[in-house]
Structure formats: C-alpha cells, structure tokens
Amino acid sequence: MTLRGHGPGGLVVLRPLRRSDADAWMALRLENSDWLGPWEATAPDGPHGTSPSFGAYVRLLAARAREGSVLPFAIEVDGALVGQLTVSSITYGSLCSAAIGYWVAESAAGRGIMPTAVALATDHCFETRGLHRVEVNIRPENRPSLRVVEKLGLRDEGLRRRYLHINGAWRDHRTFAITSDEVPGGLFARWQATWSD
C-alpha cells in the first residue's frame, strides 16, 4: 500500500520499506546519527548481541504487518528516501487505537514533510483500518517533533513518566492524540487548510 499527499514541502509518499532500500536507509541513518541519536529507542538491559541486518529488520516489520500489528512506511519526497514512519501497537476491540513513531533526516525537517506523513498515516488508520484513536509519544525536549503535533493540532494528553527507554535511560514522554470524530473530513484535509490558504 502506498499513500500520497502534496504538502508544503512537495509530494510526500509513504510506501512499504523494502530490502532494496538498504544502502539509502543506512546512509541516511549514518549521515543523521547526531540528529537522531538523542531520540533513539534502546534496550533497558543493554544491546543484545549484534544488530540484525537491514534485510532481517525489513522481514520482521513485514511479518508484523501481515499480522496486522504494525504498518511500516518509508517516507519519500521527490523520489528520495528522507525518513520512516511506523504505525505500531495496532489494537482493535474496545480500544481501536494505534501509536505513530517517526524519524526524518535533518535536511528534511521543518518543511512540512513529517506533518504531511503523519496526517496521511492517521487518515489511513481511521478510514481504511477502522481505528478510533491515534497517539504520538514525544520526549518533552524534542522540539522538532513537538512542532509536528502542534502543526496538526493533536491534543496534549499529558506526561507519561519514564515511559520509554531512549538513548540509554527511561525517559518521560508527552502523549498527543486524536480521535476519528475530531477530524470528520480527515486530518490531512485539516492540515492542508492551514498552509494552503
């Protein structure tokens, strides 16, 4: 599945992450290691041996996608890989909820690419997957990420103390959320209206 939408930074495409992305993905991560490092998820009991190969990582995400618990997307702008967005913790039943996590290259930050990507993924969760709620959890110090949810108008639901293990320690996160009934015309349309006037 591929999602597309024109944002202020150009055409944003969310598509499945592929094994053929290995070289571009690894180069992007290496080039942005200082930019992304403070926000990286880590294991609380330290690393477990060697990291899996990129191919193994993609296969794992694809298997979880087939199970319906994860939607992993590569983010492209003008045909170039600029980041990744993952919808995770997809739950149905009485909750009908998911969480969105993302990263983007520093060169692509501040251009409206990530708000566009989050809006497209959220609308897909609501309209195609039948979910009711989507949340994004962000470290309070991560100003660029906070700007994404501010631009989209997600509701601040407060602080979760020591919520996720990030960059070697348990870190507080602020939770932002939106429900499908808050955006009957779609989050992407609401976001588009803020910059296309």
C-alpha positions in Angstrom: 0.0 0.0 0.0 1.2 3.5 -0.9 -0.1 6.8 0.5 0.5 10.1 -1.3 -0.2 13.7 -0.5 1.1 17.1 -1.5 2.4 19.1 1.5 4.2 22.4 1.7 7.5 20.6 1.1 6.3 18.8 -2.1 4.8 15.4 -2.8 5.1 13.1 0.2 4.9 9.4 -0.5 4.6 6.7 2.2 5.4 3.3 0.8 6.5 -0.1 2.2 10.1 -0.3 3.4 12.0 -2.7 1.0 15.2 -4.6 1.3 16.4 -2.6 -1.7 16.3 0.5 0.5 19.3 -0.8 2.5 22.0 1.4 1.1 20.0 4.6 1.1 18.5 3.9 4.5 21.8 3.1 6.1 23.5 6.1 4.5 20.7 8.4 5.7 20.9 7.0 9.3 24.7 7.4 9.4 24.5 10.9 8.0 21.9 11.8 10.6 23.3 9.9 13.6 23.9 13.1 15.7 20.5 14.4 14.8 18.6 11.2 15.6 20.8 9.8 18.4 19.2 11.6 21.4 15.8 10.1 20.4 16.8 6.5 19.6 15.0 3.6 21.4 17.3 1.4 23.4 17.0 -1.9 25.3 17.0 -1.3 29.1 19.3 -4.2 29.8 21.8 -3.2 27.0 22.3 -4.3 23.5 21.6 -8.0 22.7 24.5 -9.1 20.5 24.8 -7.7 17.0 22.1 -5.7 15.4 20.1 -7.5 12.8 20.8 -6.9 9.2 18.7 -4.5 7.3 17.1 -7.4 5.4 16.2 -9.1 8.7 14.7 -5.8 10.0 12.5 -5.4 6.9 11.4 -9.0 7.1 10.5 -8.6 10.8 8.4 -5.5 10.0 6.7 -7.2 7.1 5.8 -10.2 9.2 4.3 -7.9 11.9 2.4 -6.0 9.1 0.9 -9.3 7.9 -0.2 -10.0 11.5 -1.9 -6.6 11.5 0.0 -5.1 14.4 2.4 -2.7 12.5 2.3 -0.6 9.4 5.9 0.3 8.4 6.4 3.1 5.8 9.4 4.6 4.1 9.0 8.3 3.5 10.0 9.7 0.2 10.0 13.3 -1.2 10.8 13.8 -4.8 11.7 10.2 -5.1 14.3 10.3 -2.4 14.2 8.5 0.9 14.0 11.0 3.8 12.7 9.1 6.8 10.5 6.4 8.2 7.1 6.3 9.9 5.7 3.3 11.7 2.2 2.8 13.0 2.5 0.3 15.9 0.6 -1.1 18.8 -2.4 -1.5 16.5 -5.3 -2.7 18.7 -8.9 -3.5 17.8 -11.8 -4.4 20.0 -13.0 -1.8 22.5 -9.8 0.3 22.1 -9.3 0.6 18.3 -6.1 2.5 18.7 -2.5 2.8 17.4 0.7 4.8 18.0 2.7 6.5 15.4 6.5 6.9 15.6 8.8 8.5 13.0 12.1 9.9 12.2 13.2 12.2 9.4 16.6 13.4 8.0 17.7 16.8 9.4 17.7 18.2 5.8 14.0 17.4 5.5 13.0 18.8 8.9 10.9 21.9 9.1 9.5 21.6 5.6 6.1 20.2 6.5 7.1 16.7 5.4 6.5 14.9 8.7 3.1 16.6 9.5 2.0 15.6 6.0 3.2 12.0 6.5 1.6 11.7 10.0 -1.7 13.1 8.6 -1.7 10.6 5.7 -1.0 7.7 8.0 -3.6 8.8 10.6 -6.3 9.1 7.9 -5.4 5.6 6.7 -5.8 4.3 10.2 -9.2 5.9 10.6 -10.6 5.5 7.1 -9.2 2.1 6.0 -8.2 0.3 9.2 -11.3 1.4 11.2 -9.4 2.7 14.2 -10.8 5.3 16.5 -7.7 6.8 18.1 -4.1 7.5 17.1 -1.4 8.7 19.5 2.1 10.1 19.2 4.5 9.9 22.2 7.3 12.5 22.2 10.1 13.4 24.7 9.4 16.9 26.1 12.9 18.1 24.9 12.3 17.0 21.3 11.2 20.4 19.9 11.2 19.5 16.2 8.9 16.5 16.9 6.6 18.6 19.2 6.2 21.1 16.2 4.8 18.2 14.2 1.9 17.5 16.5 1.4 21.2 17.2 1.0 21.9 13.4 -1.5 19.1 13.2 -3.5 20.2 16.3 -3.2 16.9 18.2 -4.5 17.1 21.8 -1.9 17.1 24.6 -2.9 14.3 27.0 -0.1 14.9 29.5 3.2 13.5 30.7 4.0 9.8 31.0 6.8 9.4 33.5 9.7 7.2 32.4 7.6 5.9 29.6 10.2 4.6 27.1 13.8 3.6 27.2 15.5 6.1 24.9 19.2 6.7 24.4 20.2 4.6 27.4 17.7 5.6 30.0 14.0 5.6 30.9 12.6 8.9 29.6 9.5 10.9 30.2 7.2 11.4 27.2 4.3 13.6 26.4 1.3 11.9 24.8 -0.6 13.6 22.0 -3.7 12.0 20.5 -6.6 12.5 18.0 -9.8 10.5 17.5 -11.6 10.0 14.2 -14.6 12.0 15.3 -12.4 15.1 15.8 -11.5 15.1 12.1 -14.6 14.0 10.2 -13.1 15.4 6.9 -9.7 13.8 7.6 -6.5 15.1 9.3 -4.8 15.6 6.0 -7.5 18.0 4.8 -7.4 19.9 8.1 -3.6 20.1 7.9 -3.7 21.2 4.2 -6.1 24.0 5.1 -3.6 25.5 7.5 -0.9 26.0 4.9 -2.8 26.3 1.6 -4.7 29.5 2.4 
